[in-house]
Amino acid sequence: MFQGLTTAYASEVAPVALRHYLTSYINICWVFGHFLGAGVLRALLYRKDKWGYKIPFAIQWVWPVPLFLGILLAPQSPWWLIRKKRLEDAKASLRRLTTQPTEAQLQDTLELMVRTNEIEQELKTGTSYLDCFRGVDLRRTEIVIMAYIIQYLHGNGLAGYSTYFFEQAGLSATNAFDLTMGQYAIGFCGTVCSWFLMARFGRRTLYLTGMVLSIILLFTIGFLALAPPKDKGANWATGALLLVFFSIHSTFIGPVLYAIVGEMPSTRLRQKSIVIAASAWSVMGIINSALTPYMLNPTAWNWRGKAGFFWGCFCILSLIWTFFRLPEAKGRTYAELDVLFGNRVSARKFKTTIVSIPTASVKEVEEIEESHEL
């Protein structure tokens, strides 16, 4: 529930210029949670009594209280209010979300949001789960699902096992956990860097760059695994490369996917599209959790770092999909995205196509694009 709600809410309350900051902040929350979890386990590593496992569970009980208070104070999504035809409430919500707005600014924003909802109704965008797989929304749902599951397909699941390779290199469990905490600290820094990179280069460019760098690192890890299993130098190098890999993920892919997932669905189907994508992501997580231990376990498949070849191949497929299917949404309003999808503009032309909103109708946009090309 939280996986879907947070992304949808963040994308609906943030203005276009700040949208990628707020949606990708979700990745920092994940990284912070992993960092805190690793730190707690590190502190209790040598505790042998029952509190060694009870304390980590008990700490989780602290968070519902501040979360509940924050939810009580949060304003309702103005997009949801518009869909319910509660325009005055939507305007009041916009006033809470905006710093010292003028009445004219509020009215302009409200009119654009109403026009966006009208465009989606003209495109026959419904509000049921089945509508996510109909018409132009099928393409949008595909993009959201793929953006989510690429988080696993590009090999990020392997980065979670850097501790294993450090232990194979001779580190104690304590030091291996320390390096794991360092890995998540790198993830925090990578996410902050992604904010500035997304503002400059957009989402598509970062995703493509992340795929290319991931392919190089995964195949390098695979070739290092051709060394003897007891070669500590190779194990050290593999663990270090996995840290680099995680930094690439945390800069170019992890935070960017939340911006993509929040922007690609239509406003009327955003929540449902994200729920479907998050479900697909969960299924991929189960598959990854089942396969990766077998790949690394010496008593099972014993692939060790050769798993890099396996995930590297999937990363190549992900790169191909990203190049041909992932559009650029940087700087686009939701109304512009509706028009672009409604006219079936190819992913590679999203960045350069001119869209006139709200004066141009959905059908006239094609003419605008053709005149621009001429």
N, C-alpha and C positions, 0 to 999 in steps of 0.2 A: 504493500500500500504506500509506504513512505517513498519507495523508489520511484513510483509514478507520480505521486502528488507533488513532491518537491520540485521536480523538473517542470511540470506543467504550471505550477503556481509562480515559480521564478520567472518563467518566460512570459507570463501574463501581466505581472505587476511592474516589470522593468521597461523603461523606454528603449528604443532601438539602439541608441548609443551605449547603453549600459547592459544590454541584454546578455552579451557573452560573459560579462564579469559575474553576474549573479547566477547564471546557469552553471558555469564552470566552477563556481565556488563550491558546488556540491562535491566535486572531486576532492577539494581540500578537506571537506568533512569526512570523506572516506579515508583519506590519508591520515588525518588526525586520529580517527578511530583505530586504524591499524597500528599507528605509532603508540598510542596509549595502551592498546592491548598487548603489544610486544613488550612495552615497558613493565607492565604489571606482571606478565609471565616471567620476564627476566628477574624481577625483584623476588619472585616466589619460587625461583628455579630449584633451590635446594631445601625448600620447606617440605618436610615429610608428613606433617600432621594433616588433619582433614581441612584445615584452613588454606592449605596449599591450592585446593581447587574451589573452595567456597568463596574466598575473597574475590577472585575474578568475576564470579557470577553476581556477588553482592554489589560490586561497583556499578554494574549495569542498572541497578534499581534507582540510582541517583538521578539519571537523566530524564525520566518521564516528567518530573516536577517542573524544571525550567522549560521543557518543551511544551507542556500543557499551558503554562503561563504565556509563553510566546505566541501560541496559536490563538489564545483568547484575545490578545492585543492586535493580531494581524488583521489588516483590512480585507474585505471580501474582494475577489477578483472582479474588476470592472467588466471584463469580457463575459463572465458568467451572468452578471447582472443585465448586460445588454441582451444576451440571448433570452433572458426571462422578461425582456421589455420593461425593466425597471430603470429607466434612463436617469431619473433624478438620483437614485441610489448609486448608479454608476458614476455620475458626476461627483457625488460626495466622496466616493472611494478614490477617484482620480485626484481630488483636492487633497486628500490625506497622503497620497503617494507622491505629490509634486511639491517642490519648495517654492512658496510664495507665487503661485500661478495667478495670472490675470484671468478675468472672466472670459475674455476672447480666446486665450490659449486653451482653457478648459473646453470651451465650446468647439473649437477646431479639432481637438483631440477626440472628443466624443463623436463628432460627425464622421471623422475618418474611421473610427471603430464601428459605427453603425453602418457605414458604407461597406466596410470589409464583410460584415455579417450578411449584408444584402448580396454582395458578389458571390459569397459561398452558397447562398440560397439559389441564386441564378444558375450556379453550377450544379445544382441539385445535390448539394452536400447534406446528407442526413445527420442523425445524431446517434445511431445505433452501432453496435460492434460490427454488424454485417456491412454497414456503409463504409467501413474502413477498407473493404476489399472490393469496392465498386467504383467504376469510372476512374477519374483522375486521382481519387484518394487511394487507389490500389498502389500507384507508383509512390505516393508519399509514405504509405505504410511500409512498403518495401525498403525505402531509404532509411526510415527510422529503425526498422528491425536490423538491417545490415550494419548500420552505424553502431548499434549496440553490440551485436555478437562479434563484430570485428575486434572488440576488446579482448576476446579470447582467441579468435582465429589468427590474429597476428602474433600469437605466442606469448602474451603477457602472463598466462598461467605458469609458464616455466620460470619467470622471474621470481615467483613466490617460493622457489626452492633454492635460492642462492645460499641459504643457511646450510643446506645439505652439502653443497660443494665446498663451502668453507670448512665444514667438519671433516670432509674427505681430505682436505688439504692439511689437516692436523690441528685445527683450532679447537679450543674447548667449547662446550655448549654455551658457556657464559659469553665468550668473545663472539661466537657466531650470532647470538641474540643481539649483542651490541651492534654488530654490523647490520643486522636486520633493521634495528631502529634507525641507523644511519641511512639505510635505503629509503625508509619512509620520510626522513627529513629531506632527502634529495627530492622525493616526490612532491613535497610541499613547495620547495623552491622552483621545481619545474612547472607547477601549476601557476605560480605567480608570473613566471616568465611567459607562459602561454597567453596571459591577459594582454600583454603588450604585443606579442606576435600576432594574435588574432585581430587586434585593432589595426595592425599594419598590413597583414597579408591575407586575412580571411580564414575560413575554415577548411575549404577544399585544399588549398596549397599546403597547409600544415598537415592535413591527413596524408596527402601524397608523400610529403617529405618524411613523415614518420614511418610510412610503409617501406620506403626505400632504405632508410637507415636500419630499420628492424630486419629486413632481409639480409643486409650485409652482416649484421651482428649475429643473427641466428645461424647462418651458414659458417661463420667463423667459429662459433661455439661448437658446431657439428664437427668441423675439421679438427679442432683441439681434442675432441673426444676420441680421435683415432690414436692418440698417445696411450701408453699403458695405463691401466686404472690406478696404479700406485704412484704415478708421476704427480708429485705435489705441485710442481710448477704449473702443469696444465690445469689442475684443479683450482689453483689460485687464480689463474688467468680466466677460467670459466666463471668463477664467482664474481670476479671484478667486471667482466663483460656483462654479466647479468645485472649488476648495479648500473652500468652504463645503459643497458637496455631499458631498465626501469625508469631512468631519467628521461630517455627518449619517449617512452610511453607517457610519462607524466607531463611532458612538455607539448608533444605533438598530437597525441591521440586521446588519452584519458580525459582531460578536461574539455577537449574540443567536442567529443561525442555528446556531451550534455548540451552544448550550444546547438549542435545539429538536431538532436532529438527534440529540443524545445521549439525549434524554428520550423521544421519541415511539415508537421501535420497542419491541417486546417484548424482554425480556432474552435470550430464546432465539434471536431473529433480529436482534439489534442490529447485530452485525458485518456480516452479509450485507446488511441494509437500508441501512447507511451506505455499503457498497461500491457498491451499485446507485445510490444518490443521488450519490455522488462521481463515478461514471461519467457520469451525466446532466449533472452540473456540468461535467465535462471536455468533453463534446460541446458544451454551450452556450458554453464558453470558446473552442472552435475556431470556432464560428459567429460569435461576437463579434469574434474576432481577424481573421476574414475580412471581415466587413462594415464595421467601424468605419474602417479605413484608406480604403476606397472612399468612405465618407461624407465624410471630411475632406479627401481628396486633391484639390487644385485641377484635376488632370488626369483625374480620374475623375468621381464624382458631384458633388463640390464642394458638399456640403450645409453644410459648416462647422458652426456652432452649431445649424443647423436640425435636426441629428440629435437635438436635445433634444425636438422634436415627436414623432419616431419612438419614442424610448425613453419619453417621457412617456405615450404611449398604452399601451405595455406595462406601465408602472408603474400606470396606472389599473386594468388587468386584474388585476395582482398585488394591488392594494388590495382589489378585490372578492373575490378568492379568499381573501385573508387574513381578511377580515371573516366570511365564511361557513364557512370550513373549518379555520382554525387554532385549536386549543384552547389554553387556558391550563394550563400544567403547574406553575406556581409552588407550591412547598411540598408537592407530591404525591409520595408514594412510588411506586415502580414497581408495587406491588401495586394501589394505588388507580387508577393509570392503566389497568392491565389490566382492572379491573372497569368503569371508565367506558367504555372502548372496547368491552368485551364486551357492554355493555348499550346500545350505540349512542347514547350521550348526545350531543346536538348540541354543536358546538364552543363556542357562546355560553353553554352551561349548565355547562361543565366547572368553572368557578370557584365556582359556588354549590351544586353538587350535593354532598350528604353521602354519604360512603362509610364503611362500617364494616369494618375489616380487623383481625384475621383472622377474627373470629367470624361475620360475614355471608358467606354463600356468594354466588357470582356471580349467581344468580337472585334472591336476596333484595334486592339493591341497588336494583332497580327499585321495590320496595315502600318502601324507605327514602326514596327520592327523592320518591315520590308523597306520603308522609306529611309530608315536609318542606314540600312545596308547599301542602298543606292547612293 
